[in-house]
Amino acid sequence: MEGLDGKYVDIGFSGAALIILLALGVCLGLYYLLRKQTNKKMVFAVFALFVIGYAIRLFILLRNPLIYGIDGPWYISQVGHILRDGAMTESTAPLIMYFTAGLSAFAGDVTLGVKVSQAFLSALPILTIWLLARYLTKNDLVSFVAALLLGLSAMTVGMSDVLRNTGALALLPLFYLFFLKFVNGEGRKWTIKIPLKIRKRKFEPTFSSSLVLTFIFFALILGCHYLTAGFAVMTVVAYMMFFTGYRRRIPWQELKFVALLAILMLVVIAASSSLRERILGTAEVMASSDPVPPDLFPFSGAVIPAPGGNGGAESIFMFFVPFIVLALPAMWYTLRHTDRRYMLFTATVLMGLLCAQSWIVYYMYSFRFLIMIYIALFVLMGISIWYLRKHVKKVAAVVLVGVTAFSVFTIVGMGAMAGAWISEEDWTELRGIGRQLPENSIVMTPGMEGLFYWGPLLFEKEMNSTWFPGGPSDLQQLGAQMEHMGQPGMMCLAVVEKDLIEGENLESYGLQIFDNIETERYTVLQAAENSDNSKQRDDGQTGLPVYPGATNLHKSKEDIENYFRGSMDLSSPEISAEAYSTSASYSEVLNWYKTEMSAQGWTVLHEEEDTEYDWGMLYCSSGDDRAHIHTSGNPWGNGNFVIILLEGPASAFGEGPDGGPDGGGPAPLPVATNEIRFNHNPLFAFILLPIELVQALYGTAVYGILKLVVAIPLSVGLIGFLLGLVPILVRKFKKAGSKS
């Protein structure tokens, strides 16, 4: 199998056949379903849009043989594990990864298979958006314009980096399609005959085919990406709240759907411990956000990491501004239209803009919510062009040409920028270095954030090494850290850029070049044999509570420092460190310590966990003392999980007077509080009241769930209420004027 190191060799016959078969299979399948329902010329025109959009994405992704994007190497790694072991290494929604593994097996090249999957899934919404817009409006112009603008959209190409999210979004329009059919009472009725009578009446439950298909597509989305499935639920609830606020009527059909979905989800969550942990874990992550600022105007724009691995951040809001402006006429039209289903898309845009604020949703997720509103935006833009053409044809033509030109401009720019986070020359040099490094090594890459996901592909494929991202770029700290991390039978090495050591006397830092391994840009370093950087550490009992049933591993400070891969200095004799093993899951351990530490007088300053990687941490204080509690998979093989307990004065951990680490590290996140902060602007205070009220539960899983599923949709409902007042007030003023 080729391409396991993030670079495909050649497209080849199997790759070309895969590309053609995917496009042909989808087009033929869709034509078979629609052959009796619509204009064949329009179907072929949309197929042409899909093929063109698919080709554009393939050109952008295949012009560089290296895997595209920030997360691309992670997909290579996970597909490799599926093909080799039959499963991913992490607990996450796997459906898209298994689909991609199948494509990779057909192509015989993992990198090529992932790229084809990225191109195909980011082009597939061209068809699904067209189906949704065509069903809703019964208008060829609206649906074609929606598909056209999506096919030329740079944001959909950029989404191919988040592959599972992209696959889920490709199915989201079909979820909306059958949900709206259910709302409209369309679809076949399926009656299940059961030999059971209740009060002498036969019990024969009847189901709508639209309802069943809605649940099926929701399950598929849930299997692709949990956050997108949550977004689907949030948009439906926000739509109900918006309709209720605007029309001041309860949408009973939608309420029935949400009730059935809630019951189904509760049953599935109760039966699945992994899904339960995932939803609660995601809710806790969503509970982490910036504090409510005193003044919320203007709103901030969501940011996404800049391309090239430079560690910066660029606002993606600018890509949405023209589309949001173009969607305004459609929003006006949908509010005046008697068919309430149009409001789904207006409510989705409003909810997405709220979720793009870092004080509402954690900033690592807020940009995803903003991106996901493109499903609604393109439907609205198609309606806007039709609405403008109905009233002012010339203006509609100018607007369509302008937004198409903007889309072409941005997609060309995206095509020019899109690529791997390292260059092909870097890949060649680093891959060659990886082949020369010895087995049983610890490999560091200080100062090279672009290698965060590339490291395992470059350094672990040919050797049994332990790689971890980063490390200090300061040579003094690097030398000390490498000395501490080295252990019998496992050497610590650092792959550094030559610019870092140019003109430096390596021996003065306790470093030397390893085995004369140097390339044009990179050098491999090791701790010098005569280095005196090693420090004596006194091990000691922490005095922190021990999780019931945990077994002491009797690990030294050096061992525990190696567990942290050198990111934590435990050299101070004032720091006590212990390691325990346990069969309990990391979440059980984390929840136990949250309760127990509080009971013993400690204050939790910061907590963090990652359900995908199965780890969690607590950062606690008691006066000037600090405690760190980490739990994750056990690298020493004793028990399923390891618990690391650290305790000592704040100064020993290098903290500043404000509780945050010296050197500009992040300060602890706000903890749960009963304080509720209100916005100074009366209008915004009213709209955001539900979100502000749940701040009393800040930092808890309950807060995350209530905020996402209740508070944010309620705020959208309040916006609908204010908009609904406008026509009422206008009519009253007109009546008052006519009487006078």
C-alpha positions in Angstrom: 0.0 0.0 0.0 1.5 3.3 -1.1 1.0 6.8 0.4 1.3 5.9 4.1 3.8 8.7 4.5 1.6 11.5 3.3 2.7 11.5 -0.4 1.1 9.8 -3.3 3.3 8.3 -6.0 1.1 8.5 -9.1 -2.6 8.7 -9.9 -2.3 5.5 -12.0 -5.1 3.6 -13.6 -6.8 2.6 -10.4 -6.8 6.2 -9.1 -8.2 7.5 -12.4 -10.9 4.8 -12.4 -11.9 5.6 -8.8 -12.3 9.3 -9.7 -14.5 8.6 -12.7 -16.5 5.9 -11.0 -17.4 8.1 -8.1 -18.7 10.9 -10.3 -20.5 8.5 -12.7 -22.0 6.4 -9.9 -23.5 9.5 -8.1 -24.8 11.0 -11.3 -26.4 7.8 -12.6 -28.0 7.1 -9.2 -29.5 10.5 -8.9 -30.7 10.4 -12.5 -32.5 7.1 -11.8 -34.3 8.7 -8.8 -35.3 11.9 -10.6 -35.8 10.7 -14.2 -39.6 11.0 -13.9 -39.8 14.0 -11.6 -38.0 16.9 -13.2 -36.7 18.5 -16.4 -33.9 16.3 -17.8 -32.1 19.3 -19.3 -31.8 20.9 -15.8 -30.6 17.6 -14.3 -27.8 17.3 -16.9 -26.9 21.0 -16.3 -26.5 20.4 -12.6 -24.5 17.2 -13.3 -22.2 19.4 -15.4 -21.8 21.8 -12.4 -21.0 18.8 -10.2 -18.4 17.5 -12.6 -16.8 20.9 -13.0 -16.8 21.5 -9.2 -15.3 18.0 -8.6 -12.6 18.6 -11.3 -11.7 22.0 -9.7 -11.3 20.4 -6.3 -9.3 17.5 -7.7 -7.0 20.0 -9.6 -6.4 22.0 -6.4 -5.7 18.9 -4.2 -3.8 16.8 -6.7 -1.4 19.4 -8.0 0.7 18.9 -4.9 1.5 15.2 -4.2 1.6 15.8 -0.4 -1.5 15.6 1.7 -3.5 18.9 1.9 -4.2 20.9 5.0 -3.6 20.9 8.8 -5.4 17.7 9.6 -4.4 15.8 6.4 -1.6 13.7 8.0 -4.0 12.6 10.7 -6.4 11.2 8.1 -3.5 9.3 6.5 -2.6 7.8 9.9 -6.1 6.8 10.8 -6.8 5.3 7.3 -3.6 3.4 7.6 -4.7 2.0 11.0 -8.1 1.0 9.5 -6.5 -0.9 6.6 -3.9 -2.6 8.9 -5.9 -3.2 12.1 -9.5 -2.8 11.0 -10.2 0.1 13.4 -9.1 3.7 14.2 -6.8 4.4 17.1 -9.1 7.0 18.6 -12.7 7.0 19.7 -14.5 9.2 17.2 -17.2 9.2 14.6 -15.6 6.8 12.0 -18.0 6.6 9.0 -16.2 9.0 6.7 -12.8 7.4 7.6 -14.1 3.9 6.7 -15.4 5.3 3.4 -12.0 6.9 2.8 -10.3 3.7 3.7 -12.4 1.9 1.0 -11.3 4.5 -1.6 -7.7 4.1 -0.5 -7.8 0.4 -0.8 -9.3 0.6 -4.3 -6.7 3.2 -5.4 -3.8 1.3 -3.7 -2.6 4.6 -2.3 -3.7 6.0 1.0 -2.7 9.6 0.3 -4.4 9.5 -3.1 -7.5 7.9 -1.5 -7.8 10.7 1.1 -7.4 13.4 -1.6 -10.1 11.9 -3.8 -12.4 11.6 -0.7 -11.7 15.3 0.1 -12.5 16.4 -3.4 -15.6 14.2 -3.8 -17.2 15.0 -0.4 -16.6 18.8 -0.8 -18.2 18.7 -4.3 -21.1 16.4 -3.3 -23.1 19.3 -1.7 -23.5 20.8 -5.2 -26.0 18.1 -5.8 -27.6 17.8 -2.3 -28.0 21.6 -2.1 -29.7 21.6 -5.5 -32.1 18.9 -4.4 -33.0 20.8 -1.2 -33.5 24.2 -3.0 -35.4 22.6 -5.8 -37.8 20.8 -3.5 -38.4 23.9 -1.3 -38.9 26.5 -4.1 -39.9 24.3 -7.1 -37.9 26.9 -9.1 -35.1 25.9 -11.5 -33.4 29.3 -11.3 -33.2 29.3 -7.5 -31.8 25.7 -7.3 -29.3 26.2 -10.2 -27.9 29.4 -8.8 -27.5 27.8 -5.4 -25.6 24.9 -6.9 -23.5 27.2 -9.1 -22.4 29.5 -6.3 -21.6 26.5 -4.0 -19.6 24.8 -6.8 -17.5 28.0 -7.1 -17.2 28.6 -3.4 -13.7 28.7 -1.8 -15.1 28.0 1.6 -16.3 24.5 0.5 -12.8 23.8 -0.9 -11.2 24.9 2.4 -13.7 22.6 4.3 -12.0 19.6 2.7 -9.3 19.9 5.3 -11.9 19.0 8.0 -12.8 15.8 6.1 -15.3 14.3 8.6 -17.1 17.6 8.9 -17.2 17.9 5.1 -18.8 14.5 4.7 -21.4 15.3 7.3 -22.2 18.6 5.7 -22.7 16.9 2.3 -25.5 14.9 3.9 -27.0 17.7 6.0 -29.2 19.1 3.1 -30.8 15.7 2.8 -31.6 15.7 6.5 -33.2 19.2 6.0 -35.0 17.9 2.9 -36.8 15.0 4.5 -37.4 17.0 7.7 -39.2 19.7 5.7 -41.1 17.0 3.8 -42.3 15.7 7.2 -43.3 19.2 8.3 -45.3 19.5 5.2 -47.0 16.1 5.7 -45.4 14.6 2.6 -44.2 11.0 2.1 -45.7 7.6 2.2 -47.4 6.3 5.4 -46.1 3.0 6.7 -48.4 1.2 9.1 -47.1 -1.6 11.2 -49.7 -4.2 12.0 -49.3 -5.6 15.5 -51.6 -8.3 17.0 -52.3 -6.2 20.0 -55.5 -4.5 21.1 -55.9 -1.6 23.6 -59.4 -1.1 24.8 -60.6 -3.3 22.0 -58.9 -1.2 19.4 -56.1 -2.4 17.2 -52.7 -0.9 18.0 -51.2 -0.1 14.5 -48.6 2.6 14.7 -48.2 4.6 11.5 -44.9 6.2 10.4 -44.1 8.7 7.7 -41.4 7.7 5.3 -40.1 11.2 5.4 -39.7 11.0 9.2 -37.9 7.6 9.0 -35.5 9.0 6.3 -34.8 12.1 8.4 -33.7 9.9 11.3 -31.6 7.7 8.9 -29.8 10.7 7.6 -29.3 12.1 11.1 -27.8 8.8 12.1 -25.4 8.9 9.1 -24.4 12.5 10.0 -23.9 11.4 13.6 -21.6 8.6 12.3 -19.6 11.2 10.3 -19.2 14.1 12.8 -20.7 14.6 16.2 -20.6 18.4 16.0 -22.4 18.6 12.7 -25.1 16.3 14.1 -25.4 18.7 17.0 -25.6 21.6 14.6 -28.5 19.9 12.8 -30.5 19.6 16.1 -29.6 23.2 17.1 -30.9 24.6 13.7 -34.2 22.7 14.0 -34.8 24.0 17.5 -33.7 27.5 16.6 -36.1 27.4 13.6 -38.9 26.4 16.0 -38.1 29.2 18.4 -37.8 31.7 15.5 -41.1 30.7 14.0 -42.8 30.8 17.5 -41.4 34.3 18.1 -42.1 35.7 14.7 -45.6 34.2 14.1 -46.5 33.8 17.8 -47.8 30.2 17.1 -46.4 26.9 18.2 -45.2 24.6 15.3 -46.7 21.4 16.5 -45.4 19.2 13.7 -41.8 20.3 14.3 -42.3 19.9 18.1 -43.4 16.3 17.5 -40.2 15.7 15.5 -38.0 17.2 18.2 -39.7 15.1 20.9 -39.3 11.9 18.9 -35.6 12.7 18.2 -35.0 13.6 21.9 -36.5 10.2 23.0 -34.5 8.3 20.4 -31.3 10.1 21.3 -31.8 9.4 25.1 -32.3 5.7 24.4 -29.2 5.5 22.2 -27.1 7.5 24.7 -28.3 5.3 27.6 -27.4 2.2 25.6 -24.0 3.5 24.4 -21.4 4.4 27.0 -19.0 5.7 24.3 -21.6 8.0 22.8 -22.6 9.1 26.3 -19.0 10.1 27.0 -18.7 11.8 23.7 -21.8 14.0 24.1 -21.0 14.9 27.7 -17.4 15.5 26.8 -18.3 17.7 23.9 -20.8 19.6 26.1 -18.0 20.2 28.6 -15.7 21.5 25.8 -18.5 23.8 24.6 -18.9 24.9 28.2 -15.4 26.4 27.9 -15.6 29.8 26.3 -14.5 33.4 26.8 -16.3 35.2 29.7 -19.2 37.4 28.7 -17.7 40.8 27.8 -19.3 44.0 29.2 -20.1 45.3 25.8 -21.0 43.0 22.9 -21.0 45.4 20.0 -19.6 45.0 17.5 -19.5 41.2 17.3 -16.2 39.5 16.7 -15.4 37.5 13.6 -14.5 33.8 13.8 -10.9 33.0 13.1 -9.1 29.9 11.6 -5.4 29.0 11.8 -3.5 30.6 8.9 -2.1 28.3 6.1 1.5 27.4 6.0 1.9 26.4 9.7 2.9 29.8 10.8 0.7 29.6 13.9 -1.2 32.8 13.0 -4.9 33.2 12.6 -7.0 34.8 9.9 -10.6 35.9 10.0 -12.8 33.9 7.7 -15.7 36.3 8.3 -14.7 38.3 5.2 -15.6 35.4 2.9 -19.1 35.4 4.3 -19.9 39.1 4.2 -20.9 39.3 0.5 -23.0 36.1 0.8 -24.7 37.3 3.9 -25.5 40.6 2.3 -26.9 38.8 -0.8 -29.0 36.6 1.5 -30.8 39.6 3.0 -33.4 39.9 0.2 -34.2 36.2 0.6 -34.6 36.6 4.3 -37.0 39.5 3.7 -38.9 37.3 1.2 -39.0 34.3 3.6 -40.4 36.4 6.4 -43.2 37.6 4.2 -43.9 34.1 2.7 -46.7 32.0 4.2 -44.7 28.8 3.9 -43.0 28.7 7.3 -40.4 26.2 6.2 -38.3 29.0 4.6 -37.6 30.3 8.0 -35.3 27.3 8.7 -32.5 28.9 6.7 -32.9 32.4 8.2 -32.8 30.9 11.7 -29.8 28.9 10.8 -27.8 31.9 9.6 -28.7 33.9 12.8 -27.7 30.9 15.0 -24.4 30.4 13.1 -23.5 34.1 13.6 -24.2 33.8 17.3 -22.1 30.7 17.6 -19.2 32.4 15.8 -18.6 34.4 18.9 -15.8 33.1 21.1 -17.7 34.1 24.3 -20.6 31.9 23.3 -18.7 28.9 21.8 -15.1 27.9 22.5 -13.0 29.5 19.8 -11.6 26.2 18.4 -15.2 25.3 17.5 -16.7 28.7 16.7 -15.3 28.9 13.2 -16.8 25.5 12.4 -20.3 26.8 13.3 -19.7 29.8 11.0 -18.7 27.6 8.1 -21.6 25.2 8.6 -24.1 28.0 7.8 -23.1 27.9 4.1 -25.8 25.2 3.6 -28.4 27.8 4.4 -26.6 30.7 2.8 -26.6 29.2 -0.7 -30.3 28.4 -0.6 -31.0 32.0 0.5 -28.7 33.4 -2.2 -30.6 31.4 -4.9 -33.9 32.8 -3.6 -32.4 36.4 -3.5 -31.3 36.2 -7.2 -34.8 35.0 -8.2 -36.5 37.6 -6.0 -34.4 40.4 -7.4 -35.0 39.2 -11.0 -38.7 39.2 -10.4 -38.6 42.9 -9.6 -35.4 44.4 -11.1 -33.9 42.1 -13.8 -30.9 44.2 -14.5 -29.9 44.5 -10.9 -30.3 40.8 -10.5 -28.0 40.1 -13.5 -25.4 42.5 -12.1 -25.6 41.0 -8.6 -25.3 37.4 -10.0 -22.3 38.3 -12.2 -20.7 40.1 -9.2 -21.1 37.3 -6.7 -20.0 34.8 -9.3 -16.8 36.8 -10.0 -16.2 37.1 -6.3 -16.5 33.4 -5.9 -14.2 32.7 -8.9 -11.6 35.2 -7.4 -11.7 33.5 -4.0 -11.5 30.0 -5.3 -8.5 30.9 -7.5 -6.9 32.4 -4.4 -7.7 29.3 -2.4 -6.2 27.2 -5.2 -3.0 29.2 -5.1 -2.7 29.0 -1.3 -3.9 25.5 -0.7 -1.4 22.8 0.0 0.4 20.9 2.6 1.7 22.5 5.8 5.3 21.6 4.7 6.9 21.9 1.3 7.9 18.9 -0.8 11.5 19.8 -0.2 11.0 19.7 3.5 9.2 16.4 3.2 12.1 14.9 1.3 14.7 16.0 3.8 12.7 15.1 6.9 11.7 11.7 5.4 15.3 11.0 4.8 16.2 11.9 8.3 13.4 9.6 9.6 15.0 6.7 7.8 18.4 7.4 9.5 17.2 7.7 13.1 17.8 4.7 15.4 15.0 2.6 16.8 13.6 3.2 20.3 14.2 7.0 20.1 12.4 10.0 21.4 12.2 12.6 18.6 11.5 16.3 19.3 10.8 19.0 16.7 11.2 22.3 18.6 9.7 25.4 17.0 8.1 23.6 14.0 4.3 23.8 14.6 3.7 22.6 11.0 4.9 19.1 12.0 2.1 18.6 14.6 0.5 15.9 12.5 3.3 15.2 10.1 5.7 13.9 12.8 4.3 10.4 13.1 4.3 9.9 9.3 7.9 11.2 9.0 9.6 9.7 12.0 7.6 6.7 13.2 7.0 4.7 10.1 10.6 3.3 9.8 11.4 3.0 13.5 9.9 2.2 16.9 10.2 5.8 18.1 8.2 8.1 20.4 7.5 11.4 18.6 6.0 14.4 20.2 5.4 17.8 18.8 7.4 20.9 19.7 9.8 21.5 22.5 11.6 24.7 23.6 13.3 26.7 20.9 15.7 28.1 23.4 18.9 26.0 23.1 19.6 26.2 26.9 16.2 24.8 27.8 16.4 22.3 24.9 19.7 20.9 26.1 18.4 20.5 29.7 15.1 18.9 28.5 16.8 16.4 26.2 19.1 15.4 29.0 16.2 14.8 31.3 14.2 12.8 28.7 17.0 10.4 27.8 16.8 7.1 29.5 18.5 3.7 29.2 17.8 2.1 25.8 15.9 5.2 24.5 17.9 8.2 23.2 16.3 11.6 23.0 17.0 13.4 19.7 15.8 16.8 18.3 15.3 17.6 14.6 15.9 21.3 14.4 16.2 23.9 11.6 19.8 25.0 10.9 18.8 28.6 11.5 18.3 27.8 15.2 21.9 26.6 15.8 23.7 28.8 13.2 26.7 30.4 14.9 26.0 28.7 18.3 28.5 26.7 20.3 26.4 23.6 20.9 28.8 22.2 23.5 28.0 25.1 25.8 24.4 24.0 25.8 25.2 20.4 26.4 24.3 19.4 22.8 26.0 17.8 19.8 25.1 16.8 16.3 23.9 13.2 16.2 25.8 10.8 13.8 26.6 13.7 11.5 23.0 13.8 10.2 22.5 17.1 8.5 20.6 18.2 5.4 20.3 21.5 3.6 17.9 22.9 6.2 17.8 20.5 9.1 20.2 19.0 11.8 19.7 16.2 14.3 20.9 17.0 17.8 21.5 14.8 20.9 22.6 15.6 24.4 26.4 15.7 24.7 27.9 12.7 26.4 29.7 15.0 28.9 26.7 17.1 29.6 26.3 18.3 33.1 22.7 19.5 32.6 21.2 16.6 34.6 19.7 17.6 37.9 19.1 15.5 41.0 15.4 15.3 41.9 13.9 14.2 45.2 10.8 12.1 44.7 8.1 12.4 47.3 4.5 11.7 48.2 2.2 14.4 47.1 -0.4 14.2 49.8 -3.2 14.4 47.2 -6.1 12.0 47.4 -5.6 8.7 45.6 -8.3 7.3 43.3 -9.9 4.2 44.9 -8.4 1.0 43.7 -5.4 2.8 41.9 -2.0 1.0 42.1 1.2 3.0 42.8 3.6 2.5 39.9 6.6 3.8 41.9 7.9 5.9 39.0 10.7 8.4 39.4 10.5 12.0 38.5 12.6 11.3 35.4 10.0 8.7 34.3 7.1 11.1 35.0 8.9 13.9 33.2 9.3 11.6 30.2 5.6 10.9 30.4 5.1 14.6 29.7 7.6 14.4 26.9 9.7 17.1 28.4 7.0 19.7 28.5 7.1 20.0 32.3 10.1 20.6 34.5 9.9 18.7 37.7 13.5 19.4 38.8 12.5 21.4 41.8 12.8 19.4 45.1 9.6 21.3 46.2 7.5 19.4 43.6 6.2 16.0 44.6 5.2 13.5 41.9 3.4 10.2 41.9 2.1 7.9 39.2 -0.8 5.4 39.6 -2.5 3.0 37.3 -6.2 2.3 37.2 -8.8 0.4 35.1 -11.3 3.2 35.4 -11.7 5.5 32.4 -10.1 8.9 32.3 -13.6 10.6 32.6 -14.4 8.7 35.7 -11.1 9.6 37.3 -11.5 13.3 36.3 -15.0 13.6 37.7 -13.9 11.9 41.0 -11.0 14.3 41.5 -13.2 17.3 40.7 -15.4 16.4 43.6 -12.7 15.1 45.9 -10.3 18.1 45.5 -13.1 20.6 46.1 -14.1 18.6 49.3 -10.5 18.9 50.5 -10.4 22.7 50.1 -8.7 22.9 46.7 -10.1 25.3 44.0 -10.2 24.0 40.4 -8.6 26.8 38.3 -8.6 25.0 35.0 -9.8 21.8 33.6 -9.4 20.3 30.1 -10.1 17.1 28.4 -10.1 15.6 24.9 -12.5 12.7 24.3 -10.9 11.8 21.0 -7.5 11.2 22.7 -8.9 10.0 26.0 -7.1 12.3 28.3 -8.0 15.0 30.9 -6.4 17.3 33.4 -7.2 19.4 36.4 -5.2 22.4 37.6 -6.0 23.3 41.2 -4.9 25.8 43.9 -5.0 26.1 47.6 -3.3 29.3 48.8 0.2 29.4 47.3 0.1 25.6 46.6 -0.7 24.1 43.2 -1.7 20.7 42.2 -1.8 19.1 38.7 -3.8 16.0 38.1 -3.5 14.2 34.7 -5.2 11.1 33.5 -4.8 9.4 30.1 -3.7 6.1 28.5 -1.0 4.3 30.4 2.4 4.3 28.6 3.9 1.8 31.1 1.4 -0.9 30.4 0.0 -1.3 33.9 -3.8 -0.9 33.8 -5.7 0.9 31.1 -5.1 4.4 32.4 -2.5 6.3 34.3 -3.1 9.0 37.0 -0.2 11.5 37.5 -0.4 13.6 40.7 1.9 16.7 41.0 2.0 19.1 44.0 4.1 22.0 45.0 4.3 25.8 45.5 3.3 28.0 42.5 6.8 29.3 42.2 8.2 25.8 41.6 5.9 25.4 38.6 7.1 28.7 37.2 3.8 30.6 37.7 3.4 34.3 37.7 1.5 36.3 40.4 -1.8 36.1 38.4 -1.8 32.3 38.5 -0.9 31.9 34.9 2.5 30.6 33.9 5.4 33.0 33.3 6.4 33.6 29.7 3.0 34.5 28.4 1.2 31.2 28.7 -2.6 31.2 28.9 -4.2 32.2 32.1 -6.6 29.7 33.7 -10.1 29.7 32.2 -12.9 31.0 34.4 -14.4 28.5 36.7 -18.1 27.8 37.5 -19.7 30.8 39.2 -23.1 32.1 40.2 -22.3 35.6 38.8 -24.5 36.5 35.8 -23.1 39.4 33.7 -25.5 41.3 31.5 -24.8 43.4 28.4 -24.9 47.2 28.7 -26.8 47.6 25.5 -30.5 47.1 26.3 -31.3 45.6 22.9 -28.5 43.1 23.0 -29.2 42.3 26.6 -32.7 41.3 25.7 -31.7 39.2 22.7 -28.9 37.5 24.6 -30.7 37.1 27.9 -31.0 33.3 27.7 -27.3 32.9 27.0 -26.4 35.3 29.8 -28.7 33.6 32.3 -27.1 30.1 31.9 -23.7 31.7 32.7 -24.5 30.8 36.3 -23.6 27.2 35.3 -20.4 28.2 33.5 -17.8 25.5 33.1 -20.2 22.5 33.6 -21.5 19.9 31.1 -25.0 21.0 32.0 -24.1 24.6 30.9 -22.8 23.3 27.6 -25.9 21.3 26.8 -28.4 24.1 27.9 -26.5 26.7 26.1 -26.3 24.8 22.8 -29.7 23.2 22.7 -31.8 25.8 24.6 -30.2 29.2 25.2 -28.8 29.9 21.8 -32.1 28.8 20.0 -34.1 30.9 22.5 -32.0 34.0 21.6 -32.8 33.3 17.9 -36.4 33.1 18.9 -36.2 36.5 20.6 -34.7 38.0 17.4 -37.8 36.5 15.6 -40.1 38.0 18.1 -38.6 41.5 17.5 -38.8 41.1 13.8 -42.4 40.0 14.1 -43.3 43.2 16.0 -42.2 45.3 13.0 -45.2 44.5 10.7 -47.6 44.7 13.6 -46.4 48.2 14.6 -46.4 49.3 10.9 -50.0 48.3 10.5 -51.0 50.0 13.8 -49.3 53.3 12.7 -51.0 53.1 9.4 -54.5 52.6 11.0 -53.8 55.5 13.4 -52.7 57.7 10.5 -55.8 56.8 8.4 -58.1 57.6 11.3 -56.5 60.9 11.9 
